[in-house]
Amino acid sequence: MPGGDLLVRGGTLVVPEGTFEADVLIEDGTIVMIGRGLSPAGHEVLDARGMLVLPGVVDEHVHMREPGLEYKDDFTHGTMAAAAGGVTTVIEMPNTLPPVDDADKLRRKADLLSGRAYVDFALLGVLHDENLDELEGMLGAGAVGFKAFLGPTTGNIPPPGDGSIYEALEKSSRLGFTVAFHGENWDLVRMFTERVRSEGKVDPLAHLRSRPPVCEEEAAQRIALYARRTGGRALIVHVAAAEAINVVRRARSDGVEVYAETCPHYLLLSADDYERYGALMKVNPPVRERDHQRELWRAVNDGTIQTLGSDHAPHSREEKSGDIMSAAAGVPAVQTFLPLMLDAALKGKMPITKIPELMARNPARLFGLYPKKGSLSVGSDGDLAIVDPKAEWTVKAEDLYAKHPMTPFDGLRVRGKVVYTILRGVVVAESGRVAISEPRGEWVIGRT
Ligand SMILES: [Zn+2]
């Protein structure tokens, strides 16, 4: 799809290094000039005075459910939600049906999703015990990295054993890709879950007790150890426990290539909220007590947490109802991702520059998409999120594009509104609504 021409004039650019006023000129979908007083030369002009101009968000962690789980949600709804929320690239997880575990399945998934994408997308392959020989083939076919589910997940992919994890990280060291880990020890989760089940408890805190911090801490230690010994690059996604953060902080200070992601729900919700939201806020690993939340914020601000992801994980309403132990884990999150973090930044929880750093540049780097994606610079794709920092509005579940719109943030008053989402020079969403009639997102292939 041809890119657009656009001059974004008078905004305040927000990049990891700081903020400054400048115009951005996009030609044929690519940023060709950044500077003051640029002349439109016939291009369409977007007045961004009083607004913040951020790189479009690269959401490294979405489960759009297609193919195979369309009753939960699909790629059309998911990428419309992304566009509405200022996300211009999504990195789609491989636990769809069938799981993406070889080059052929990866290509077929890319073919299927192309033509349904309202934003650009990249694909991860899955890692399990039977497909170590497929990793090179998947990279060749366009995978931007791999995901290993160490704990139980949607799609019931068996977790890889230690040997497979080690070998995958050896390959990572040699070939330069990132392995993303769902970092919970399956055996421990199973034991604690059985213990809670045998007590017959299904109160709102039961889920939290079924996956205590040691499940994350053990997985983080193992991943950090193997990354240390192999020189491979590991990203532990959705870290919720302070103990796991401490493991990552120590390993990183020794120069180990281990990265940590957390998600808005861990930063903004705590165990105090289970009484009110119950299964609606059930995620894996669970949202923990306030002490953990405090440590996560500290880790965001001291650089231990290097990325944020939404962990967009929709389910049907039936799956999210009932008691917390039987309900599905995960909630639609891609549309609220940037708004929630903007609100947090504008209220002083972290510098606003953390948004382009943790939600654009770093994810793009880890998955070989930088500087095409995740960067506000000449030569990068003209992907922008333009934000009014003074606007206040209320998050409403009914405004979500998800097939089954629900969010624990329903009714939350937030500051900072995504006014325009620009994908390769074209306004794809305006004021929270998709502004194009046909999808124009493309599959992007990484450079590892
Ligand atoms: Zn996930």
Residues whose N, C-alpha, C, O or C-beta is under 5 A from the ligand:
A	BS01	ZN	D311
